[in-house]
Amino acid sequence: MLTESGEIVSQNVPCPYDLEEVEMQMSQVNGVYTQLDGENVMIASVHSDEPSFYYLVIAPSDIILRDLHSLKNYLAILTASGIILGAAVFVYAKIRNYNPIRQLFLLLKSKNSDPIEAGDEIKLIEKTVERITQESEEMKNAISQQYPVMRNNLLIGLMAGTQDAGEVCGKLETMNIVFAEPNFVSLLLELEMEDTEEAKSQQERLLAYAAVTNMSQDLFRMVGQVYSGESPDGLLYLLVNTGLAVSEAEELIYKTASELISLMNHLFGVQVTIGMSSCRQGIRQIPRTGLEAGKALKNRLIQGSNTVCAYEPKPVNFGSYYYPLELEQKLINCVMVGEQAQAEQILQSIYTFNFQSGQETIPFSNCLLFDILGTIIKLMGDLEIDPAQVFPNGYHVEKELLKCSTAREMFELLRRVVAGVCAAASERQQSRGSQLMDRIQSFIDENYCKDSICITLIADAAEITPTYLSHFFKENTGVSVMRYIEQRRIERARQLLGETTLTVNEIALQTGFTNSAVLIRTFKKLNGITPGQYRQTVKAGGGK
């Protein structure tokens, strides 16, 4: 402590430095290090207000920095120890964790056929991961491509009853197929295609199946959700999942199925026969609906092709035996055109149902057989067939029937009678067939440009049934009725394309096509080129 004049009032230790030099240094620096007598010291001073003294501190740097140097040395040692310890831990972890990676590298290298540089482990692992990812994507794509086949097989197995319903539904849920409604109806469709070369027939069959499937989705949308599948024998299954009441669902599905048949016949010339099951509740009943649809489809022999055959738990009996009017009409149609094989098949179905299916028909067998015989005799009268052609030497069929001891013998006798009538009808048909064909073709030639023309309209004009018309026309011309109409329309379209300047759409309307798109598709199918290309060919002098 010093006075203002520089006199020392008090000090803790004797000052070893010259005070004048200290005051001179203090006037230049305060609170920083400086040199006194060759020693690095810090000089700091502070004045007091009362009394007039000031305090002077002179501290050598060795004393001030002594603890700091100790801390610095300690931190240096601690840092070095941490580095050494971290390096040791790193080396240990690297050695420990690298062994599995090394083993993986060696395994991948042994299975990799591409040459890899020694030690290029990262590149090998990257290539392996990339290859596995690519293979996984390819496998996923392959599985997704198999979904339609798997879905089809599951649906067919479910409807055919060969697989458990609960298990199949669980698998279908993985393919986003969930039956949301409680009621189910099965439809079994049989498509009758024209006889063409195998490759073309296969292509047309696939197109027809695609058309039926797409139409079904649209037509049955108002009823419920529809799922389709193709059985190994070429039949198409439709499973309708609906929330409608049973009676309402059956009625609406029957009408919709009939509309589907009409559209396929009119648009594509394809005959479709549909077996329809009853409406049942619960997924466990789906196999039963499939079985019912199969049984119903067998009735096409009775109801004919191009119809909806609805399942009935018990067939309708007339009296106490099964010989309904539609089956009688079917037999009449077959005999009228001389189709002996089909007529005999109908007789066999009557025999099987009445005598081999558990029906109580045996007490009424004479009534049934004489009923069939009466049909044949009435048919002979309508066809004006001389009995001598069928029953030579005064043969009396009714007496021979009464002599038979078994139903099989009676049906064998009827089979021979039917064969004789079919032969006589075939001879007569040949003479009258040309007249009927002339009437049919004349009506078609006059009306083929009308979009309203159909098999039913033509059959009414020819005074025959639509089923007989389809069979008769195909047998005599080699093509179906609708295909013949299609050919006549294309012939007329060719003529108009070459002789007029009408647009394709105008020509389509004048030749009976729904629109230009249908005309273009049909024209290219039959001629190999579009209407526009054909017109250019004609204009260029390529011929008509």
C-alpha positions as CSV (number, residue, x, y, z in Angstrom):
1,M,0.0,0.0,0.0
2,L,1.5,3.3,-1.0
3,T,0.6,7.0,-0.6
4,E,0.1,9.3,-3.4
5,S,3.6,10.4,-3.0
6,G,4.9,6.9,-3.4
7,E,5.8,6.1,0.1
8,I,5.2,2.5,1.2
9,V,2.7,2.3,4.0
10,S,2.4,-1.5,4.2
11,Q,3.7,-4.6,2.3
12,N,3.3,-8.3,2.8
13,V,6.9,-9.1,1.9
14,P,9.9,-6.8,1.1
15,C,9.7,-5.7,-2.5
16,P,12.8,-7.0,-4.4
17,Y,12.2,-4.6,-7.2
18,D,13.1,-1.0,-7.7
19,L,9.9,1.0,-7.0
20,E,10.9,3.7,-9.4
21,E,11.1,1.2,-12.2
22,V,7.8,-0.3,-11.0
23,E,6.1,3.0,-11.1
24,M,7.5,3.7,-14.5
25,Q,6.2,0.3,-15.8
26,M,2.9,0.9,-14.1
27,S,2.4,4.1,-15.9
28,Q,2.7,2.1,-19.2
29,V,0.9,-1.1,-18.4
30,N,-1.6,-2.2,-15.8
31,G,-2.9,-5.7,-15.3
32,V,-0.7,-7.4,-17.9
33,Y,2.7,-9.1,-17.8
34,T,5.9,-7.2,-18.1
35,Q,9.6,-7.6,-17.4
36,L,11.3,-6.5,-14.1
37,D,14.9,-7.4,-13.6
38,G,14.6,-10.0,-16.3
39,E,11.7,-11.7,-14.7
40,N,8.2,-12.0,-16.1
41,V,5.8,-10.4,-13.6
42,M,2.3,-8.9,-13.6
43,I,1.8,-5.4,-12.2
44,A,-1.7,-4.3,-11.1
45,S,-2.8,-1.2,-9.1
46,V,-6.0,0.3,-7.9
47,H,-6.7,3.7,-6.1
48,S,-9.0,4.2,-3.1
49,D,-11.2,7.2,-2.6
50,E,-10.7,7.7,1.1
51,P,-7.9,8.1,2.2
52,S,-5.7,8.8,-0.7
53,F,-3.8,5.5,-1.1
54,Y,-3.4,3.1,-3.9
55,Y,-2.6,-0.6,-3.8
56,L,0.1,-2.1,-5.9
57,V,0.3,-5.9,-6.6
58,I,3.5,-7.4,-8.2
59,A,3.1,-11.1,-8.9
60,P,5.7,-13.3,-10.7
61,S,4.1,-15.4,-13.5
62,D,5.5,-18.6,-12.1
63,I,3.3,-18.2,-9.0
64,I,0.1,-17.3,-10.9
65,L,0.4,-20.0,-13.6
66,R,1.6,-22.8,-11.3
67,D,-1.8,-24.4,-10.8
68,L,-2.7,-23.8,-14.4
69,H,0.4,-25.6,-15.6
70,S,-0.5,-28.5,-13.3
71,L,-4.0,-28.6,-14.8
72,K,-2.6,-28.4,-18.3
73,N,-0.3,-31.3,-17.6
74,Y,-3.1,-33.3,-16.1
75,L,-5.4,-32.7,-19.1
76,A,-2.6,-33.7,-21.5
77,I,-2.1,-36.9,-19.7
78,L,-5.9,-37.5,-19.5
79,T,-6.3,-36.8,-23.3
80,A,-3.5,-39.1,-24.2
81,S,-4.9,-41.8,-22.0
82,G,-8.4,-41.4,-23.7
83,I,-6.9,-41.6,-27.1
84,I,-5.0,-44.7,-26.3
85,L,-8.0,-46.3,-24.6
86,G,-10.3,-45.4,-27.5
87,A,-7.8,-46.8,-30.0
88,A,-7.7,-50.0,-28.1
89,V,-11.5,-50.3,-27.9
90,F,-11.8,-49.5,-31.6
91,V,-9.2,-52.2,-32.5
92,Y,-11.0,-54.7,-30.3
93,A,-14.4,-53.9,-31.7
94,K,-13.1,-54.0,-35.3
95,I,-11.5,-57.4,-34.7
96,R,-14.6,-58.8,-33.0
97,N,-17.2,-57.5,-35.4
98,Y,-15.2,-58.0,-38.6
99,N,-15.0,-61.8,-38.2
100,P,-18.7,-62.4,-39.1
101,I,-18.4,-59.9,-42.0
102,R,-15.3,-61.7,-43.2
103,Q,-17.1,-65.0,-43.0
104,L,-20.0,-63.5,-45.0
105,F,-17.6,-62.2,-47.5
106,L,-15.9,-65.5,-48.0
107,L,-19.3,-67.2,-48.3
108,L,-20.5,-64.7,-51.0
109,K,-17.1,-65.0,-52.8
110,S,-17.4,-68.7,-53.0
111,K,-20.9,-68.5,-54.5
112,N,-20.2,-65.6,-56.8
113,S,-19.2,-66.5,-60.3
114,D,-17.9,-63.0,-61.3
115,P,-14.2,-62.3,-60.6
116,I,-13.7,-60.0,-57.7
117,E,-10.5,-58.2,-56.8
118,A,-8.9,-59.4,-53.6
119,G,-10.0,-57.4,-50.6
120,D,-12.8,-55.7,-52.5
121,E,-15.4,-56.8,-50.0
122,I,-17.7,-53.8,-50.1
123,K,-18.1,-54.2,-53.9
124,L,-18.9,-57.8,-53.5
125,I,-21.5,-57.2,-50.8
126,E,-23.1,-54.3,-52.8
127,K,-23.4,-56.5,-55.9
128,T,-24.8,-59.4,-53.9
129,V,-27.4,-57.1,-52.2
130,E,-28.3,-55.6,-55.6
131,R,-28.7,-59.1,-57.1
132,I,-30.9,-60.3,-54.3
133,T,-33.1,-57.3,-54.6
134,Q,-33.5,-57.8,-58.3
135,E,-34.3,-61.5,-57.9
136,S,-36.8,-60.6,-55.2
137,E,-38.6,-58.2,-57.5
138,E,-38.6,-60.7,-60.4
139,M,-40.0,-63.3,-58.0
140,K,-42.7,-60.9,-56.8
141,N,-43.6,-60.1,-60.4
142,A,-43.8,-63.8,-61.3
143,I,-46.1,-64.5,-58.4
144,S,-48.3,-61.5,-59.3
145,Q,-48.6,-62.9,-62.8
146,Q,-49.8,-66.2,-61.4
147,Y,-52.5,-64.5,-59.3
148,P,-55.2,-64.9,-62.0
149,V,-54.4,-68.6,-62.4
150,M,-54.3,-69.1,-58.6
151,R,-57.5,-67.1,-58.2
152,N,-59.2,-69.1,-60.9
153,N,-58.2,-72.5,-59.4
154,L,-59.4,-71.4,-55.9
155,L,-62.8,-70.3,-57.2
156,I,-63.3,-73.4,-59.3
157,G,-62.2,-75.6,-56.3
158,L,-64.6,-73.7,-54.1
159,M,-67.6,-73.9,-56.4
160,A,-66.9,-77.6,-57.3
161,G,-66.6,-78.5,-53.6
162,T,-63.1,-80.0,-53.9
163,Q,-61.7,-77.5,-51.4
164,D,-62.7,-76.3,-47.9
165,A,-64.8,-73.2,-48.2
166,G,-63.3,-71.5,-45.1
167,E,-59.7,-72.2,-46.2
168,V,-60.3,-71.0,-49.8
169,C,-62.0,-67.8,-48.6
170,G,-59.0,-67.1,-46.4
171,K,-56.6,-67.4,-49.4
172,L,-58.9,-65.3,-51.6
173,E,-58.7,-62.5,-49.0
174,T,-55.0,-62.3,-49.7
175,M,-55.9,-61.6,-53.3
176,N,-58.3,-58.8,-52.3
177,I,-61.4,-61.0,-52.9
178,V,-63.8,-60.6,-50.0
179,F,-67.4,-61.8,-50.1
180,A,-69.2,-58.8,-48.6
181,E,-72.8,-60.1,-49.0
182,P,-74.5,-63.1,-47.4
183,N,-76.2,-64.8,-50.4
184,F,-74.7,-66.7,-53.4
185,V,-75.9,-68.0,-56.7
186,S,-73.7,-70.1,-59.1
187,L,-74.0,-70.0,-62.9
188,L,-72.4,-72.6,-65.1
189,L,-72.0,-71.4,-68.8
190,E,-71.4,-73.6,-71.8
191,L,-70.4,-71.8,-75.0
192,E,-71.0,-73.3,-78.4
193,M,-68.5,-72.1,-80.9
194,E,-68.4,-72.7,-84.6
195,D,-66.2,-75.5,-85.9
196,T,-63.1,-73.8,-87.3
197,E,-59.4,-74.6,-87.6
198,E,-57.8,-75.2,-84.2
199,A,-55.8,-72.0,-83.8
200,K,-58.6,-69.8,-84.9
201,S,-61.1,-71.7,-82.7
202,Q,-58.9,-71.3,-79.7
203,Q,-58.5,-67.6,-80.3
204,E,-62.3,-67.1,-80.8
205,R,-62.9,-69.2,-77.6
206,L,-60.7,-66.9,-75.6
207,L,-62.3,-63.8,-77.1
208,A,-65.8,-65.2,-76.4
209,Y,-64.9,-66.0,-72.8
210,A,-63.5,-62.5,-72.3
211,A,-66.7,-61.1,-73.8
212,V,-68.9,-63.2,-71.5
213,T,-66.8,-62.2,-68.4
214,N,-66.9,-58.5,-69.2
215,M,-70.6,-58.5,-70.0
216,S,-71.3,-60.4,-66.8
217,Q,-69.5,-57.8,-64.7
218,D,-71.7,-55.1,-66.3
219,L,-75.0,-56.9,-66.4
220,F,-74.9,-58.4,-62.9
221,R,-73.6,-55.2,-61.2
222,M,-77.1,-54.3,-60.2
223,V,-77.5,-57.7,-58.5
224,G,-74.1,-57.9,-56.7
225,Q,-70.5,-58.7,-57.2
226,V,-69.5,-61.3,-59.8
227,Y,-66.5,-63.6,-59.8
228,S,-65.6,-65.8,-62.8
229,G,-63.5,-68.9,-63.4
230,E,-62.9,-71.4,-66.2
231,S,-63.1,-75.1,-65.4
232,P,-60.6,-77.6,-66.9
233,D,-63.4,-79.0,-69.2
234,G,-64.0,-75.5,-70.8
235,L,-67.0,-74.5,-68.8
236,L,-67.3,-71.0,-67.3
237,Y,-68.3,-70.5,-63.7
238,L,-69.9,-67.3,-62.5
239,L,-70.4,-66.8,-58.7
240,V,-72.8,-64.0,-57.9
241,N,-72.5,-62.6,-54.3
242,T,-75.7,-60.6,-53.6
243,G,-77.4,-58.9,-50.7
244,L,-80.9,-59.2,-52.2
245,A,-83.6,-61.4,-50.8
246,V,-83.6,-65.0,-52.0
247,S,-86.7,-64.8,-54.3
248,E,-85.8,-61.4,-55.6
249,A,-82.2,-62.5,-56.3
250,E,-83.2,-65.6,-58.2
251,E,-85.7,-63.8,-60.3
252,L,-83.4,-60.9,-61.2
253,I,-80.4,-63.2,-61.9
254,Y,-82.5,-65.4,-64.2
255,K,-83.6,-62.3,-66.2
256,T,-80.0,-61.0,-66.3
257,A,-78.7,-64.4,-67.5
258,S,-81.3,-64.5,-70.2
259,E,-80.2,-61.0,-71.3
260,L,-76.6,-62.2,-71.4
261,I,-77.5,-65.1,-73.7
262,S,-79.4,-62.7,-76.0
263,L,-76.5,-60.3,-76.2
264,M,-73.9,-62.9,-76.9
265,N,-76.1,-64.4,-79.6
266,H,-76.8,-61.0,-81.2
267,L,-73.4,-59.4,-81.0
268,F,-71.0,-62.3,-81.4
269,G,-73.1,-65.2,-82.8
270,V,-72.2,-67.4,-79.9
271,Q,-74.7,-69.6,-78.3
272,V,-74.6,-69.8,-74.5
273,T,-76.4,-72.3,-72.3
274,I,-76.5,-71.4,-68.6
275,G,-77.2,-73.7,-65.6
276,M,-78.4,-71.6,-62.6
277,S,-78.4,-72.7,-59.0
278,S,-80.8,-71.7,-56.3
279,C,-79.9,-68.8,-54.0
280,R,-78.2,-69.9,-50.8
281,Q,-76.8,-68.1,-47.7
282,G,-73.3,-68.4,-46.4
283,I,-69.9,-69.3,-47.9
284,R,-70.3,-72.9,-46.8
285,Q,-73.2,-73.2,-49.2
286,I,-71.1,-72.1,-52.3
287,P,-70.1,-75.7,-53.2
288,R,-73.7,-76.7,-53.1
289,T,-74.7,-73.9,-55.5
290,G,-71.9,-75.1,-57.8
291,L,-73.3,-78.6,-57.7
292,E,-76.8,-77.4,-58.4
293,A,-75.6,-75.3,-61.4
294,G,-74.0,-78.4,-62.8
295,K,-77.2,-80.4,-62.4
296,A,-79.2,-77.6,-63.9
297,L,-77.0,-77.4,-67.0
298,K,-77.7,-81.0,-67.7
299,N,-81.3,-80.0,-68.4
300,R,-80.1,-78.4,-71.6
301,L,-80.9,-81.7,-73.2
302,I,-84.5,-81.0,-72.2
303,Q,-84.8,-77.2,-72.6
304,G,-82.3,-76.9,-75.5
305,S,-79.3,-74.8,-76.0
306,N,-79.2,-71.0,-75.7
307,T,-81.4,-71.1,-72.6
308,V,-81.2,-70.6,-68.9
309,C,-81.7,-73.9,-67.1
310,A,-82.8,-73.1,-63.5
311,Y,-82.2,-75.7,-60.8
312,E,-85.3,-77.3,-59.3
313,P,-85.0,-79.7,-56.3
314,K,-87.6,-81.9,-57.8
315,P,-88.3,-82.0,-61.5
316,V,-91.8,-81.1,-62.6
317,N,-93.8,-84.3,-63.2
318,F,-96.8,-84.7,-65.4
319,G,-98.9,-87.4,-63.9
320,S,-96.6,-89.8,-62.2
321,Y,-93.7,-89.9,-64.7
322,Y,-91.3,-87.4,-66.1
323,Y,-92.0,-86.4,-69.8
324,P,-92.6,-82.6,-69.8
325,L,-93.9,-80.7,-72.8
326,E,-90.5,-79.0,-73.5
327,L,-88.8,-82.4,-73.7
328,E,-91.5,-83.7,-76.0
329,Q,-90.9,-80.7,-78.2
330,K,-87.2,-81.3,-78.2
331,L,-87.8,-84.9,-79.3
332,I,-90.2,-83.7,-82.1
333,N,-87.6,-81.2,-83.4
334,C,-84.9,-83.9,-83.5
335,V,-87.1,-86.4,-85.3
336,M,-88.3,-83.7,-87.8
337,V,-84.8,-83.1,-89.0
338,G,-83.8,-86.7,-88.9
339,E,-81.4,-86.4,-86.0
340,Q,-81.5,-90.0,-84.9
341,A,-78.5,-89.9,-82.5
342,Q,-79.9,-86.9,-80.6
343,A,-83.4,-88.3,-80.6
344,E,-82.1,-91.6,-79.1
345,Q,-80.1,-89.6,-76.5
346,I,-83.4,-87.9,-75.4
347,L,-85.0,-91.3,-75.1
348,Q,-82.1,-92.5,-73.0
349,S,-82.4,-89.5,-70.7
350,I,-86.1,-90.2,-70.3
351,Y,-85.4,-93.8,-69.4
352,T,-82.6,-92.9,-67.0
353,F,-84.6,-90.3,-65.1
354,N,-87.8,-92.4,-64.8
355,F,-86.3,-95.8,-64.2
356,Q,-82.8,-95.3,-62.8
357,S,-83.1,-92.3,-60.5
358,G,-85.4,-93.6,-57.9
359,Q,-88.6,-92.1,-59.3
360,E,-91.8,-94.0,-58.7
361,T,-92.5,-94.5,-62.4
362,I,-92.6,-98.3,-62.8
363,P,-96.4,-98.7,-62.2
364,F,-97.0,-96.0,-64.9
365,S,-94.4,-97.3,-67.4
366,N,-97.0,-98.3,-70.0
367,C,-98.6,-94.9,-69.8
368,L,-95.2,-93.2,-70.3
369,L,-94.2,-95.4,-73.3
370,F,-97.5,-95.1,-75.0
371,D,-97.3,-91.3,-74.5
372,I,-94.0,-91.3,-76.3
373,L,-95.4,-93.6,-79.0
374,G,-98.3,-91.2,-79.4
375,T,-95.9,-88.4,-80.0
376,I,-94.2,-90.3,-82.8
377,I,-97.4,-91.3,-84.4
378,K,-98.7,-87.8,-84.4
379,L,-95.4,-86.6,-85.8
380,M,-95.7,-89.1,-88.6
381,G,-99.1,-87.7,-89.5
382,D,-97.8,-84.2,-89.5
383,L,-94.9,-85.2,-91.7
384,E,-97.2,-87.3,-94.0
385,I,-94.9,-90.3,-93.6
386,D,-96.4,-93.6,-94.8
387,P,-96.5,-96.1,-91.9
388,A,-95.3,-98.8,-94.3
389,Q,-91.9,-97.0,-94.5
390,V,-91.5,-97.4,-90.7
391,F,-93.6,-100.6,-89.9
392,P,-93.2,-103.0,-92.7
393,N,-95.3,-106.2,-93.1
394,G,-98.2,-104.7,-91.0
395,Y,-96.0,-104.3,-87.9
396,H,-98.1,-103.1,-84.9
397,V,-96.0,-101.3,-82.4
398,E,-98.6,-101.1,-79.7
399,K,-99.0,-104.9,-79.5
400,E,-95.2,-105.4,-79.4
401,L,-95.0,-102.9,-76.6
402,L,-97.4,-104.9,-74.5
403,K,-95.4,-108.1,-75.1
404,C,-92.3,-106.5,-73.6
405,S,-91.5,-107.7,-70.0
406,T,-89.1,-104.9,-69.0
407,A,-88.9,-101.1,-69.5
408,R,-85.5,-101.6,-71.2
409,E,-87.1,-103.8,-73.8
410,M,-89.9,-101.2,-74.3
411,F,-87.5,-98.4,-74.8
412,E,-85.4,-100.5,-77.2
413,L,-88.5,-101.0,-79.3
414,L,-89.2,-97.3,-79.2
415,R,-85.6,-96.6,-80.2
416,R,-86.1,-98.7,-83.3
417,V,-89.3,-96.9,-84.1
418,V,-87.7,-93.5,-83.7
419,A,-84.8,-94.6,-85.9
420,G,-87.3,-95.6,-88.7
421,V,-89.2,-92.3,-88.4
422,C,-86.0,-90.3,-88.4
423,A,-84.8,-92.1,-91.6
424,A,-88.2,-91.4,-93.3
425,A,-88.1,-87.8,-92.1
426,S,-84.6,-87.3,-93.3
427,E,-85.6,-88.4,-96.8
428,R,-88.6,-86.1,-96.8
429,Q,-86.5,-83.3,-95.3
430,Q,-84.1,-83.4,-98.2
431,S,-86.9,-82.6,-100.6
432,R,-88.4,-79.9,-98.4
433,G,-85.2,-78.6,-97.1
434,S,-84.3,-76.6,-100.1
435,Q,-87.7,-74.8,-100.0
436,L,-87.2,-74.0,-96.3
437,M,-83.7,-72.7,-97.0
438,D,-85.0,-70.5,-99.8
439,R,-87.5,-69.0,-97.5
440,I,-85.0,-68.4,-94.7
441,Q,-82.4,-66.9,-97.1
442,S,-85.0,-64.8,-98.8
443,F,-86.1,-63.3,-95.5
444,I,-82.5,-62.7,-94.4
445,D,-81.6,-61.0,-97.8
446,E,-84.6,-58.6,-97.4
447,N,-83.9,-57.7,-93.7
448,Y,-80.2,-58.2,-93.0
449,C,-79.6,-54.4,-93.0
450,K,-82.0,-54.0,-90.1
451,D,-80.4,-54.0,-86.7
452,S,-83.6,-55.6,-85.2
453,I,-83.1,-58.9,-87.1
454,C,-82.4,-61.9,-84.9
455,I,-82.8,-65.7,-84.9
456,T,-86.3,-65.5,-83.2
457,L,-87.6,-63.1,-85.9
458,I,-86.2,-65.3,-88.7
459,A,-87.7,-68.4,-87.1
460,D,-91.1,-66.8,-86.8
461,A,-91.0,-65.8,-90.5
462,A,-90.0,-69.4,-91.5
463,E,-92.6,-70.9,-89.1
464,I,-90.1,-73.0,-87.2
465,T,-88.5,-72.9,-83.8
466,P,-85.3,-70.9,-83.2
467,T,-83.5,-74.0,-82.1
468,Y,-84.5,-75.9,-85.2
469,L,-83.5,-72.8,-87.3
470,S,-80.0,-72.7,-85.8
471,H,-79.4,-76.4,-86.4
472,F,-81.0,-76.5,-89.9
473,F,-79.2,-73.4,-91.1
474,K,-75.7,-74.5,-89.8
475,E,-76.2,-78.0,-91.3
476,N,-77.1,-76.6,-94.7
477,T,-74.7,-73.7,-95.0
478,G,-71.8,-74.6,-92.7
479,V,-72.1,-71.3,-90.8
480,S,-74.4,-70.0,-88.1
481,V,-77.3,-67.7,-88.9
482,M,-75.7,-64.7,-87.3
483,R,-72.4,-65.3,-89.1
484,Y,-74.3,-65.5,-92.4
485,I,-76.0,-62.2,-91.7
486,E,-72.6,-60.7,-90.8
487,Q,-71.2,-61.8,-94.2
488,R,-74.2,-60.3,-96.1
489,R,-73.7,-57.0,-94.2
490,I,-70.0,-56.9,-95.1
491,E,-70.8,-57.7,-98.7
492,R,-73.1,-54.7,-98.8
493,A,-70.6,-52.5,-97.0
494,R,-68.0,-53.4,-99.6
495,Q,-70.4,-52.4,-102.3
496,L,-71.2,-49.1,-100.7
497,L,-67.5,-48.4,-100.0
498,G,-66.6,-48.9,-103.7
499,E,-69.6,-47.1,-105.3
500,T,-70.5,-44.3,-102.9
501,T,-68.9,-41.5,-100.9
502,L,-70.8,-42.3,-97.7
503,T,-68.8,-42.2,-94.5
504,V,-68.0,-45.4,-92.6
505,N,-70.5,-44.5,-89.9
506,E,-73.3,-43.9,-92.5
507,I,-72.5,-47.2,-94.1
508,A,-72.6,-48.9,-90.7
509,L,-76.1,-47.6,-90.0
510,Q,-77.3,-48.6,-93.5
511,T,-75.9,-52.2,-93.2
512,G,-77.3,-53.0,-89.8
513,F,-74.2,-52.5,-87.6
514,T,-74.7,-50.7,-84.3
515,N,-71.9,-48.2,-85.0
516,S,-68.8,-47.7,-87.1
517,A,-66.5,-49.4,-84.5
518,V,-68.4,-52.7,-84.9
519,L,-68.3,-52.4,-88.7
520,I,-64.6,-51.7,-88.7
521,R,-63.8,-54.6,-86.4
522,T,-66.0,-57.1,-88.4
523,F,-64.8,-55.8,-91.7
524,K,-61.1,-56.3,-90.7
525,K,-61.9,-59.7,-89.3
526,L,-63.4,-61.0,-92.6
527,N,-61.2,-59.0,-95.1
528,G,-57.9,-58.4,-93.3
529,I,-58.0,-54.6,-93.9
530,T,-60.1,-51.8,-92.5
531,P,-63.0,-50.2,-94.6
532,G,-60.8,-47.1,-95.1
533,Q,-58.0,-49.1,-96.5
534,Y,-60.4,-51.1,-98.7
535,R,-61.8,-47.8,-100.2
536,Q,-58.3,-46.6,-100.9
537,T,-57.5,-49.8,-102.7
538,V,-60.7,-49.5,-104.8
539,K,-59.9,-45.9,-105.7
540,A,-56.3,-46.9,-106.7
541,G,-57.7,-49.5,-109.1
542,G,-57.0,-52.5,-107.0
543,G,-60.4,-54.0,-107.6
544,K,-63.5,-54.5,-105.5
